[in-house]
């Protein structure tokens, strides 16, 4: 199953983000800690590298993710930084003010020249839909300045928020990329509610999610649904959930749609427990495997016709 979702507002938001990057000091990219690779937009990486901006990568929803998997992702990101990539990473929950309070200090480590009221630190908050960007911005601003909703694409236009004399935020709409190359990425994004519901079929996404959870987290499934998932594939797991929960249609047919939604909602809400859908090792294996498509095309980036090497004007 190939999933793609790129509404019209995302194309215009991409162009606006490319222009605004010239005015900021660094990018704060918010990703989902349960799938840090799949939820990291290659278009954002290309845009910020074009402008030579460092990146503070925020692994949000760390309280829902497998702590061992998150630790492995943090090690991988530290290793990437040691090789010269201008990226610093932090795993947290944007719903915890004490976690969010760490971010300005970490950002200043990447832009130490912006340290007073005459030169406020200017952060552009970016990421795919529904990873917690608005929650993060509201926590940093200590007031509701960005709309929050449990669905993709709540924010549709860019806005500037002057948090203080020393901190300015640019809130951007959630951005996906025009073509998701690896099918598993699309399925992980759909399972995590990062794409619009019209872009996928719940049952097919739940089949994928169920099979992955049965292989990696059977004890969590057993505790939640009170049956042994050993040896089950995705469809069998969905049928077992339907039987256990009494989701039955006329004639005794399992209501697979209702069972699929139950599994998806239990994963999204954290009711199943702390789960990660990928690790650095599993992602490396996926990227190394052949895909149904030909060689990957380079990510297309729209940038204004200015000198890409220009750094932000320190006096702006």
MIKEPA-101681 format. One record per residue (C-alpha): x, y, z; residue number from 1. Coordinates in steps of 0.001 Angstrom, whole numbers. Last residue first. Layout:
# MIKEPA-101681
<c1: X c2: Y c3: Z num: NUM>
...
END
This chain:
# MIKEPA-101681
<c1: 17969 c2: 41749 c3: 11903 num: 316>
<c1: 21476 c2: 42606 c3: 13144 num: 315>
<c1: 22949 c2: 39150 c3: 12686 num: 314>
<c1: 21827 c2: 39098 c3: 9032 num: 313>
<c1: 21131 c2: 35424 c3: 8492 num: 312>
<c1: 23837 c2: 33659 c3: 6519 num: 311>
<c1: 24111 c2: 34041 c3: 2780 num: 310>
<c1: 25461 c2: 30908 c3: 1143 num: 309>
<c1: 22301 c2: 30239 c3: -791 num: 308>
<c1: 22715 c2: 33540 c3: -2657 num: 307>
<c1: 19228 c2: 34529 c3: -3667 num: 306>
<c1: 16747 c2: 33184 c3: -6191 num: 305>
<c1: 14146 c2: 32040 c3: -3711 num: 304>
<c1: 14121 c2: 28344 c3: -2859 num: 303>
<c1: 11844 c2: 25541 c3: -4013 num: 302>
<c1: 13329 c2: 22172 c3: -3110 num: 301>
<c1: 12871 c2: 18968 c3: -5054 num: 300>
<c1: 14090 c2: 15960 c3: -3090 num: 299>
<c1: 16479 c2: 13990 c3: -5272 num: 298>
<c1: 14953 c2: 11042 c3: -7012 num: 297>
<c1: 15237 c2: 7627 c3: -5451 num: 296>
<c1: 16391 c2: 4876 c3: -7812 num: 295>
<c1: 13483 c2: 3009 c3: -9314 num: 294>
<c1: 10349 c2: 2239 c3: -7366 num: 293>
<c1: 9343 c2: -1050 c3: -5862 num: 292>
<c1: 12040 c2: -649 c3: -3267 num: 291>
<c1: 15241 c2: -2614 c3: -2726 num: 290>
<c1: 16301 c2: -3083 c3: 903 num: 289>
<c1: 19075 c2: -897 c3: 2310 num: 288>
<c1: 16647 c2: 1781 c3: 3477 num: 287>
<c1: 14587 c2: -808 c3: 5341 num: 286>
<c1: 17654 c2: -2339 c3: 7008 num: 285>
<c1: 18914 c2: 1085 c3: 8094 num: 284>
<c1: 15477 c2: 1834 c3: 9504 num: 283>
<c1: 15400 c2: -1398 c3: 11475 num: 282>
<c1: 18832 c2: -650 c3: 12932 num: 281>
<c1: 18045 c2: 2975 c3: 13822 num: 280>
<c1: 14866 c2: 1744 c3: 15522 num: 279>
<c1: 11313 c2: 1774 c3: 14226 num: 278>
<c1: 7695 c2: 1544 c3: 15345 num: 277>
<c1: 8401 c2: 2577 c3: 18913 num: 276>
<c1: 5977 c2: 1615 c3: 21688 num: 275>
<c1: 5379 c2: 2660 c3: 25282 num: 274>
<c1: 2087 c2: 1185 c3: 26426 num: 273>
<c1: -1025 c2: -29 c3: 24633 num: 272>
<c1: -3113 c2: 2891 c3: 25887 num: 271>
<c1: -563 c2: 5307 c3: 24427 num: 270>
<c1: -3249 c2: 7365 c3: 22695 num: 269>
<c1: -2051 c2: 6617 c3: 19179 num: 268>
<c1: -1570 c2: 2894 c3: 19817 num: 267>
<c1: -4958 c2: 2384 c3: 21449 num: 266>
<c1: -6608 c2: 4489 c3: 18737 num: 265>
<c1: -5077 c2: 2402 c3: 15958 num: 264>
<c1: -6046 c2: -874 c3: 17631 num: 263>
<c1: -9630 c2: 258 c3: 18238 num: 262>
<c1: -9889 c2: 1604 c3: 14686 num: 261>
<c1: -8876 c2: -1785 c3: 13300 num: 260>
<c1: -11426 c2: -3537 c3: 15528 num: 259>
<c1: -14201 c2: -1273 c3: 14237 num: 258>
<c1: -13196 c2: -1900 c3: 10621 num: 257>
<c1: -12785 c2: -5629 c3: 11211 num: 256>
<c1: -16344 c2: -6108 c3: 12405 num: 255>
<c1: -16028 c2: -9888 c3: 12658 num: 254>
<c1: -18799 c2: -11760 c3: 10820 num: 253>
<c1: -21280 c2: -13433 c3: 13172 num: 252>
<c1: -24115 c2: -13303 c3: 10657 num: 251>
<c1: -24726 c2: -9652 c3: 11260 num: 250>
<c1: -21592 c2: -7819 c3: 12315 num: 249>
<c1: -19438 c2: -8545 c3: 15348 num: 248>
<c1: -17167 c2: -6339 c3: 17465 num: 247>
<c1: -17439 c2: -8280 c3: 20711 num: 246>
<c1: -14194 c2: -6885 c3: 22146 num: 245>
<c1: -12356 c2: -10224 c3: 22219 num: 244>
<c1: -13714 c2: -11373 c3: 18871 num: 243>
<c1: -12887 c2: -8082 c3: 17154 num: 242>
<c1: -9420 c2: -8056 c3: 18749 num: 241>
<c1: -8818 c2: -11611 c3: 17490 num: 240>
<c1: -9936 c2: -10667 c3: 13976 num: 239>
<c1: -7535 c2: -7691 c3: 13994 num: 238>
<c1: -4718 c2: -9990 c3: 15139 num: 237>
<c1: -5469 c2: -12469 c3: 12377 num: 236>
<c1: -5418 c2: -9667 c3: 9809 num: 235>
<c1: -2008 c2: -8423 c3: 11025 num: 234>
<c1: -192 c2: -11751 c3: 11269 num: 233>
<c1: -457 c2: -13895 c3: 14346 num: 232>
<c1: 2281 c2: -16310 c3: 15447 num: 231>
<c1: 2069 c2: -15361 c3: 19107 num: 230>
<c1: -741 c2: -12847 c3: 19752 num: 229>
<c1: -1800 c2: -14492 c3: 23045 num: 228>
<c1: -5095 c2: -13073 c3: 24282 num: 227>
<c1: -6114 c2: -10607 c3: 26971 num: 226>
<c1: -6441 c2: -7496 c3: 24806 num: 225>
<c1: -4255 c2: -4960 c3: 26613 num: 224>
<c1: -1851 c2: -7192 c3: 28513 num: 223>
<c1: -1404 c2: -9584 c3: 25604 num: 222>
<c1: -823 c2: -6725 c3: 23177 num: 221>
<c1: 1834 c2: -5286 c3: 25491 num: 220>
<c1: 3481 c2: -8704 c3: 25881 num: 219>
<c1: 3558 c2: -9209 c3: 22105 num: 218>
<c1: 5603 c2: -6032 c3: 21560 num: 217>
<c1: 7986 c2: -6600 c3: 18647 num: 216>
<c1: 6469 c2: -9247 c3: 16341 num: 215>
<c1: 2837 c2: -8766 c3: 17392 num: 214>
<c1: 3364 c2: -5012 c3: 17264 num: 213>
<c1: 4640 c2: -5083 c3: 13692 num: 212>
<c1: 1833 c2: -7373 c3: 12538 num: 211>
<c1: -784 c2: -5228 c3: 14246 num: 210>
<c1: 566 c2: -2000 c3: 12750 num: 209>
<c1: 536 c2: -3366 c3: 9199 num: 208>
<c1: -2959 c2: -4806 c3: 9566 num: 207>
<c1: -4048 c2: -1552 c3: 11240 num: 206>
<c1: -2874 c2: 427 c3: 8210 num: 205>
<c1: -4858 c2: -1855 c3: 5878 num: 204>
<c1: -7941 c2: -1646 c3: 8083 num: 203>
<c1: -7838 c2: 2131 c3: 8386 num: 202>
<c1: -7738 c2: 2700 c3: 4622 num: 201>
<c1: -5455 c2: 5568 c3: 3615 num: 200>
<c1: -5264 c2: 9098 c3: 2225 num: 199>
<c1: -8764 c2: 10154 c3: 3275 num: 198>
<c1: -7733 c2: 10075 c3: 6922 num: 197>
<c1: -5241 c2: 12886 c3: 6406 num: 196>
<c1: -1640 c2: 12089 c3: 7280 num: 195>
<c1: 248 c2: 12231 c3: 10576 num: 194>
<c1: -2151 c2: 10027 c3: 12549 num: 193>
<c1: 565 c2: 7709 c3: 13935 num: 192>
<c1: -750 c2: 4717 c3: 11978 num: 191>
<c1: -751 c2: 6868 c3: 8851 num: 190>
<c1: 2862 c2: 7913 c3: 9378 num: 189>
<c1: 3924 c2: 4311 c3: 10017 num: 188>
<c1: 2080 c2: 3175 c3: 6894 num: 187>
<c1: 3653 c2: 5880 c3: 4743 num: 186>
<c1: 7104 c2: 5035 c3: 6055 num: 185>
<c1: 6493 c2: 1329 c3: 5412 num: 184>
<c1: 5689 c2: 2119 c3: 1778 num: 183>
<c1: 9138 c2: 3678 c3: 1212 num: 182>
<c1: 9339 c2: 6567 c3: -1246 num: 181>
<c1: 6858 c2: 8979 c3: 253 num: 180>
<c1: 6260 c2: 11398 c3: -2606 num: 179>
<c1: 5231 c2: 15046 c3: -2336 num: 178>
<c1: 6778 c2: 15718 c3: 1085 num: 177>
<c1: 4918 c2: 16313 c3: 4314 num: 176>
<c1: 4788 c2: 19713 c3: 5930 num: 175>
<c1: 2906 c2: 20742 c3: 9052 num: 174>
<c1: 2207 c2: 24450 c3: 8875 num: 173>
<c1: 4905 c2: 26811 c3: 10171 num: 172>
<c1: 5272 c2: 28708 c3: 13452 num: 171>
<c1: 8095 c2: 31243 c3: 13464 num: 170>
<c1: 9382 c2: 31915 c3: 16954 num: 169>
<c1: 11211 c2: 34946 c3: 18363 num: 168>
<c1: 13220 c2: 34884 c3: 21605 num: 167>
<c1: 15320 c2: 37531 c3: 23366 num: 166>
<c1: 12921 c2: 40445 c3: 23756 num: 165>
<c1: 10242 c2: 37896 c3: 24570 num: 164>
<c1: 7925 c2: 35363 c3: 22909 num: 163>
<c1: 7506 c2: 37349 c3: 19703 num: 162>
<c1: 5419 c2: 34926 c3: 17659 num: 161>
<c1: 5572 c2: 35009 c3: 13853 num: 160>
<c1: 2964 c2: 33144 c3: 11828 num: 159>
<c1: 2918 c2: 30706 c3: 8917 num: 158>
<c1: -329 c2: 29400 c3: 7485 num: 157>
<c1: -2320 c2: 26145 c3: 7528 num: 156>
<c1: -2054 c2: 24966 c3: 11149 num: 155>
<c1: -4577 c2: 22193 c3: 11903 num: 154>
<c1: -2991 c2: 20062 c3: 9173 num: 153>
<c1: -3245 c2: 16614 c3: 10783 num: 152>
<c1: -5678 c2: 15767 c3: 13583 num: 151>
<c1: -5631 c2: 15860 c3: 17357 num: 150>
<c1: -5881 c2: 19637 c3: 17471 num: 149>
<c1: -3857 c2: 22603 c3: 18699 num: 148>
<c1: -4108 c2: 26134 c3: 17325 num: 147>
<c1: -1073 c2: 28308 c3: 17998 num: 146>
<c1: -804 c2: 31356 c3: 20260 num: 145>
<c1: -2115 c2: 29858 c3: 23484 num: 144>
<c1: 95 c2: 31221 c3: 26230 num: 143>
<c1: 3386 c2: 30337 c3: 27852 num: 142>
<c1: 5184 c2: 31246 c3: 24603 num: 141>
<c1: 7441 c2: 28193 c3: 24869 num: 140>
<c1: 4522 c2: 25967 c3: 25889 num: 139>
<c1: 2303 c2: 27357 c3: 23137 num: 138>
<c1: 5073 c2: 26746 c3: 20597 num: 137>
<c1: 5594 c2: 23153 c3: 21751 num: 136>
<c1: 1878 c2: 22351 c3: 21636 num: 135>
<c1: 1726 c2: 23880 c3: 18165 num: 134>
<c1: 4603 c2: 21717 c3: 16931 num: 133>
<c1: 3210 c2: 18526 c3: 18479 num: 132>
<c1: 3797 c2: 15810 c3: 15870 num: 131>
<c1: 416 c2: 16256 c3: 14162 num: 130>
<c1: 1599 c2: 17288 c3: 10709 num: 129>
<c1: 5249 c2: 16991 c3: 9653 num: 128>
<c1: 7846 c2: 19271 c3: 11171 num: 127>
<c1: 8997 c2: 22846 c3: 11498 num: 126>
<c1: 9562 c2: 25419 c3: 14241 num: 125>
<c1: 11667 c2: 28317 c3: 12942 num: 124>
<c1: 13698 c2: 29841 c3: 15735 num: 123>
<c1: 15031 c2: 33391 c3: 15987 num: 122>
<c1: 17213 c2: 34170 c3: 19004 num: 121>
<c1: 16970 c2: 37873 c3: 19697 num: 120>
<c1: 19901 c2: 40100 c3: 18652 num: 119>
<c1: 19411 c2: 43472 c3: 20311 num: 118>
<c1: 17733 c2: 41776 c3: 23274 num: 117>
<c1: 20742 c2: 39548 c3: 23893 num: 116>
<c1: 22313 c2: 36160 c3: 23109 num: 115>
<c1: 22122 c2: 35514 c3: 19387 num: 114>
<c1: 25821 c2: 34853 c3: 18654 num: 113>
<c1: 25616 c2: 31491 c3: 20453 num: 112>
<c1: 23484 c2: 29952 c3: 17689 num: 111>
<c1: 23764 c2: 26159 c3: 18111 num: 110>
<c1: 24348 c2: 26323 c3: 21877 num: 109>
<c1: 21614 c2: 28954 c3: 21958 num: 108>
<c1: 19139 c2: 26333 c3: 20728 num: 107>
<c1: 19955 c2: 24049 c3: 23664 num: 106>
<c1: 19362 c2: 26913 c3: 26108 num: 105>
<c1: 16084 c2: 27840 c3: 24406 num: 104>
<c1: 14942 c2: 24185 c3: 24458 num: 103>
<c1: 15328 c2: 23207 c3: 28103 num: 102>
<c1: 12088 c2: 24907 c3: 29223 num: 101>
<c1: 10170 c2: 22488 c3: 26988 num: 100>
<c1: 10999 c2: 19570 c3: 29287 num: 99>
<c1: 9983 c2: 21413 c3: 32456 num: 98>
<c1: 6758 c2: 22511 c3: 30753 num: 97>
<c1: 5740 c2: 18876 c3: 30117 num: 96>
<c1: 3217 c2: 18575 c3: 27286 num: 95>
<c1: 6008 c2: 18936 c3: 24728 num: 94>
<c1: 7271 c2: 15548 c3: 25871 num: 93>
<c1: 10998 c2: 15036 c3: 25540 num: 92>
<c1: 13894 c2: 13631 c3: 23527 num: 91>
<c1: 16624 c2: 16113 c3: 22581 num: 90>
<c1: 18804 c2: 16304 c3: 19497 num: 89>
<c1: 21541 c2: 18620 c3: 18236 num: 88>
<c1: 22241 c2: 18812 c3: 14529 num: 87>
<c1: 24993 c2: 20568 c3: 12616 num: 86>
<c1: 26230 c2: 17374 c3: 10934 num: 85>
<c1: 30008 c2: 17214 c3: 11289 num: 84>
<c1: 30678 c2: 13549 c3: 11950 num: 83>
<c1: 30179 c2: 14037 c3: 15697 num: 82>
<c1: 26674 c2: 15306 c3: 14943 num: 81>
<c1: 25829 c2: 12039 c3: 13181 num: 80>
<c1: 27129 c2: 10049 c3: 16177 num: 79>
<c1: 24966 c2: 12131 c3: 18513 num: 78>
<c1: 21991 c2: 11405 c3: 16264 num: 77>
<c1: 22652 c2: 7658 c3: 16390 num: 76>
<c1: 23053 c2: 7742 c3: 20165 num: 75>
<c1: 19749 c2: 9613 c3: 20501 num: 74>
<c1: 18036 c2: 7072 c3: 18272 num: 73>
<c1: 19332 c2: 4175 c3: 20396 num: 72>
<c1: 18109 c2: 5886 c3: 23577 num: 71>
<c1: 14697 c2: 6319 c3: 21942 num: 70>
<c1: 14570 c2: 2607 c3: 21115 num: 69>
<c1: 15369 c2: 1717 c3: 24714 num: 68>
<c1: 12781 c2: 4194 c3: 26017 num: 67>
<c1: 9994 c2: 2719 c3: 23861 num: 66>
<c1: 7946 c2: 5760 c3: 22864 num: 65>
<c1: 4836 c2: 7277 c3: 24474 num: 64>
<c1: 6718 c2: 9488 c3: 26978 num: 63>
<c1: 9065 c2: 10438 c3: 24137 num: 62>
<c1: 6101 c2: 12147 c3: 22517 num: 61>
<c1: 8467 c2: 14672 c3: 20909 num: 60>
<c1: 11918 c2: 13872 c3: 19532 num: 59>
<c1: 13029 c2: 17480 c3: 19055 num: 58>
<c1: 15754 c2: 17987 c3: 16443 num: 57>
<c1: 17620 c2: 21265 c3: 16908 num: 56>
<c1: 18915 c2: 22060 c3: 13447 num: 55>
<c1: 21734 c2: 24225 c3: 12133 num: 54>
<c1: 21118 c2: 26535 c3: 9172 num: 53>
<c1: 23224 c2: 26450 c3: 6036 num: 52>
<c1: 20462 c2: 27967 c3: 3897 num: 51>
<c1: 20559 c2: 24996 c3: 1520 num: 50>
<c1: 21029 c2: 22740 c3: 4535 num: 49>
<c1: 17806 c2: 24137 c3: 6040 num: 48>
<c1: 15808 c2: 23465 c3: 2893 num: 47>
<c1: 17218 c2: 19988 c3: 2281 num: 46>
<c1: 16513 c2: 18891 c3: 5866 num: 45>
<c1: 12982 c2: 20249 c3: 5671 num: 44>
<c1: 12412 c2: 18373 c3: 2390 num: 43>
<c1: 13734 c2: 15167 c3: 3950 num: 42>
<c1: 10855 c2: 15335 c3: 6492 num: 41>
<c1: 11695 c2: 13442 c3: 9670 num: 40>
<c1: 8612 c2: 11431 c3: 10658 num: 39>
<c1: 9857 c2: 8156 c3: 9150 num: 38>
<c1: 13219 c2: 8474 c3: 10873 num: 37>
<c1: 12009 c2: 9526 c3: 14300 num: 36>
<c1: 9227 c2: 6914 c3: 14459 num: 35>
<c1: 8058 c2: 6611 c3: 18087 num: 34>
<c1: 9853 c2: 9850 c3: 18983 num: 33>
<c1: 7571 c2: 11741 c3: 16578 num: 32>
<c1: 9515 c2: 14601 c3: 15009 num: 31>
<c1: 9768 c2: 18325 c3: 15738 num: 30>
<c1: 12371 c2: 20188 c3: 13699 num: 29>
<c1: 13640 c2: 23356 c3: 15376 num: 28>
<c1: 15420 c2: 25192 c3: 12583 num: 27>
<c1: 18139 c2: 27733 c3: 13258 num: 26>
<c1: 19054 c2: 31374 c3: 13105 num: 25>
<c1: 16093 c2: 32762 c3: 11182 num: 24>
<c1: 15676 c2: 35387 c3: 8444 num: 23>
<c1: 16840 c2: 33434 c3: 5382 num: 22>
<c1: 14652 c2: 30530 c3: 6511 num: 21>
<c1: 11635 c2: 32763 c3: 5888 num: 20>
<c1: 11916 c2: 32399 c3: 2104 num: 19>
<c1: 12169 c2: 28612 c3: 2095 num: 18>
<c1: 9312 c2: 28428 c3: 4606 num: 17>
<c1: 7092 c2: 30492 c3: 2289 num: 16>
<c1: 7796 c2: 28142 c3: -604 num: 15>
<c1: 7032 c2: 25073 c3: 1524 num: 14>
<c1: 3844 c2: 26656 c3: 2860 num: 13>
<c1: 2638 c2: 27210 c3: -713 num: 12>
<c1: 3093 c2: 23528 c3: -1505 num: 11>
<c1: 1612 c2: 22476 c3: 1835 num: 10>
<c1: -1575 c2: 24500 c3: 1253 num: 9>
<c1: -2343 c2: 22367 c3: -1791 num: 8>
<c1: -2602 c2: 19120 c3: 142 num: 7>
<c1: 306 c2: 16627 c3: -48 num: 6>
<c1: -764 c2: 13180 c3: 1142 num: 5>
<c1: 803 c2: 9965 c3: -146 num: 4>
<c1: 356 c2: 6377 c3: 951 num: 3>
<c1: 1454 c2: 3338 c3: -1070 num: 2>
<c1: 0 c2: 0 c3: 0 num: 1>
END
